[in-house]
Amino acid sequence: MAVKIKLKRLGKIRSPHYRIVVADSRTRRDGRAIEEIGLYHPVQNPSRIEVNAERAQYWLSVGAQPTEPVLAILKLTGDWQAHKGLPAPAPLLQPEPKADKRALFEALATDGDEAKGEAITQKAKKADEAAGAAASTESTEA
């Protein structure tokens, strides 16, 4: 009997979350599992990954084969490197919170010179240059 470590899908249509399970390779994706060894919630920011490292090491040592998505998760947590005897990966970085766009916009609007109130396009630039050239020729003639 071939044993796989794979993802079992749970949740609604657009809010999936998974359990990392050990199951017979012949069972269907959400079918009966031998053991649940972790969680994966990709929709949360940052993604929530929890793996019982002791059980994962046990199942890898007795020959359970991880699927590609589970292999990627095990590499992120460092369980795969521990199984293979490789150096541990760098710790996962937490993303910095994004700045409030409205506050940033208001700060930029109050800084600097007062706005002209109109967009500067190529046509407007040419008209300004032509008016400036006409004014300079009138001043030289006078």
NORSULDA-V234017 format. One record per residue. N is the residue number from 1. RES is the residue in one letter. SS is DSSP state (~ for helix, > for strand, _ for the rest). PSI is psi in whole degrees, 0 to 359 (999 if undefined). OMEGA is omega in whole degrees, 0 to 359 (none if undefined). Layout:
# NORSULDA-V234017
n=N res=RES ss=SS psi=PSI omega=OMEGA
n=N res=RES ss=SS psi=PSI omega=OMEGA
This chain:
# NORSULDA-V234017
n=1 res=M ss=_ psi=122 omega=178
n=2 res=A ss=_ psi=131 omega=182
n=3 res=V ss=> psi=135 omega=180
n=4 res=K ss=> psi=149 omega=169
n=5 res=I ss=> psi=117 omega=186
n=6 res=K ss=> psi=176 omega=181
n=7 res=L ss=> psi=136 omega=175
n=8 res=K ss=> psi=119 omega=186
n=9 res=R ss=> psi=136 omega=175
n=10 res=L ss=> psi=171 omega=175
n=11 res=G ss=> psi=177 omega=182
n=12 res=K ss=_ psi=184 omega=185
n=13 res=I ss=_ psi=309 omega=184
n=14 res=R ss=_ psi=14 omega=176
n=15 res=S ss=_ psi=71 omega=183
n=16 res=P ss=> psi=148 omega=164
n=17 res=H ss=> psi=154 omega=190
n=18 res=Y ss=> psi=156 omega=168
n=19 res=R ss=> psi=138 omega=176
n=20 res=I ss=> psi=118 omega=186
n=21 res=V ss=> psi=158 omega=172
n=22 res=V ss=> psi=124 omega=184
n=23 res=A ss=> psi=162 omega=173
n=24 res=D ss=> psi=141 omega=184
n=25 res=S ss=_ psi=341 omega=181
n=26 res=R ss=_ psi=348 omega=180
n=27 res=T ss=_ psi=156 omega=180
n=28 res=R ss=_ psi=172 omega=188
n=29 res=R ss=_ psi=312 omega=182
n=30 res=D ss=_ psi=21 omega=183
n=31 res=G ss=_ psi=197 omega=184
n=32 res=R ss=_ psi=135 omega=181
n=33 res=A ss=_ psi=152 omega=176
n=34 res=I ss=_ psi=315 omega=182
n=35 res=E ss=> psi=146 omega=173
n=36 res=E ss=> psi=127 omega=183
n=37 res=I ss=> psi=1 omega=180
n=38 res=G ss=> psi=179 omega=179
n=39 res=L ss=> psi=152 omega=173
n=40 res=Y ss=> psi=117 omega=179
n=41 res=H ss=> psi=95 omega=186
n=42 res=P ss=_ psi=340 omega=186
n=43 res=V ss=_ psi=331 omega=179
n=44 res=Q ss=_ psi=152 omega=180
n=45 res=N ss=_ psi=109 omega=359
n=46 res=P ss=_ psi=162 omega=182
n=47 res=S ss=_ psi=142 omega=180
n=48 res=R ss=> psi=120 omega=179
n=49 res=I ss=> psi=121 omega=176
n=50 res=E ss=> psi=125 omega=179
n=51 res=V ss=> psi=131 omega=173
n=52 res=N ss=_ psi=99 omega=188
n=53 res=A ss=~ psi=322 omega=182
n=54 res=E ss=~ psi=314 omega=181
n=55 res=R ss=~ psi=323 omega=178
n=56 res=A ss=~ psi=317 omega=178
n=57 res=Q ss=~ psi=320 omega=179
n=58 res=Y ss=~ psi=310 omega=184
n=59 res=W ss=~ psi=325 omega=176
n=60 res=L ss=~ psi=324 omega=182
n=61 res=S ss=~ psi=332 omega=180
n=62 res=V ss=_ psi=5 omega=171
n=63 res=G ss=_ psi=9 omega=177
n=64 res=A ss=_ psi=135 omega=182
n=65 res=Q ss=> psi=124 omega=177
n=66 res=P ss=> psi=146 omega=173
n=67 res=T ss=_ psi=171 omega=183
n=68 res=E ss=~ psi=313 omega=179
n=69 res=P ss=~ psi=321 omega=179
n=70 res=V ss=~ psi=323 omega=177
n=71 res=L ss=~ psi=318 omega=178
n=72 res=A ss=~ psi=319 omega=178
n=73 res=I ss=~ psi=317 omega=180
n=74 res=L ss=~ psi=328 omega=176
n=75 res=K ss=~ psi=324 omega=178
n=76 res=L ss=~ psi=320 omega=181
n=77 res=T ss=~ psi=343 omega=179
n=78 res=G ss=_ psi=1 omega=181
n=79 res=D ss=~ psi=325 omega=179
n=80 res=W ss=~ psi=318 omega=179
n=81 res=Q ss=~ psi=323 omega=178
n=82 res=A ss=~ psi=323 omega=179
n=83 res=H ss=~ psi=319 omega=182
n=84 res=K ss=~ psi=350 omega=181
n=85 res=G ss=_ psi=23 omega=179
n=86 res=L ss=_ psi=164 omega=177
n=87 res=P ss=_ psi=150 omega=182
n=88 res=A ss=_ psi=149 omega=179
n=89 res=P ss=_ psi=167 omega=176
n=90 res=A ss=_ psi=149 omega=180
n=91 res=P ss=_ psi=151 omega=180
n=92 res=L ss=_ psi=135 omega=180
n=93 res=L ss=_ psi=136 omega=176
n=94 res=Q ss=_ psi=131 omega=180
n=95 res=P ss=_ psi=145 omega=178
n=96 res=E ss=_ psi=145 omega=179
n=97 res=P ss=_ psi=143 omega=182
n=98 res=K ss=_ psi=147 omega=180
n=99 res=A ss=_ psi=151 omega=179
n=100 res=D ss=_ psi=120 omega=185
n=101 res=K ss=~ psi=322 omega=181
n=102 res=R ss=~ psi=317 omega=179
n=103 res=A ss=~ psi=321 omega=178
n=104 res=L ss=~ psi=319 omega=179
n=105 res=F ss=~ psi=315 omega=181
n=106 res=E ss=~ psi=324 omega=178
n=107 res=A ss=~ psi=320 omega=178
n=108 res=L ss=~ psi=327 omega=181
n=109 res=A ss=~ psi=327 omega=181
n=110 res=T ss=~ psi=337 omega=179
n=111 res=D ss=_ psi=155 omega=173
n=112 res=G ss=_ psi=191 omega=182
n=113 res=D ss=_ psi=165 omega=178
n=114 res=E ss=_ psi=141 omega=182
n=115 res=A ss=_ psi=148 omega=180
n=116 res=K ss=_ psi=336 omega=178
n=117 res=G ss=_ psi=2 omega=178
n=118 res=E ss=_ psi=154 omega=180
n=119 res=A ss=_ psi=144 omega=177
n=120 res=I ss=_ psi=115 omega=178
n=121 res=T ss=_ psi=174 omega=179
n=122 res=Q ss=~ psi=320 omega=181
n=123 res=K ss=~ psi=319 omega=180
n=124 res=A ss=~ psi=322 omega=178
n=125 res=K ss=~ psi=317 omega=180
n=126 res=K ss=~ psi=321 omega=179
n=127 res=A ss=~ psi=320 omega=178
n=128 res=D ss=~ psi=319 omega=179
n=129 res=E ss=~ psi=319 omega=179
n=130 res=A ss=~ psi=320 omega=179
n=131 res=A ss=~ psi=320 omega=178
n=132 res=G ss=~ psi=322 omega=179
n=133 res=A ss=~ psi=320 omega=179
n=134 res=A ss=~ psi=321 omega=179
n=135 res=A ss=~ psi=323 omega=181
n=136 res=S ss=~ psi=325 omega=178
n=137 res=T ss=~ psi=326 omega=178
n=138 res=E ss=~ psi=323 omega=181
n=139 res=S ss=~ psi=328 omega=179
n=140 res=T ss=~ psi=329 omega=179
n=141 res=E ss=~ psi=330 omega=184
n=142 res=A ss=_ psi=999 omega=none
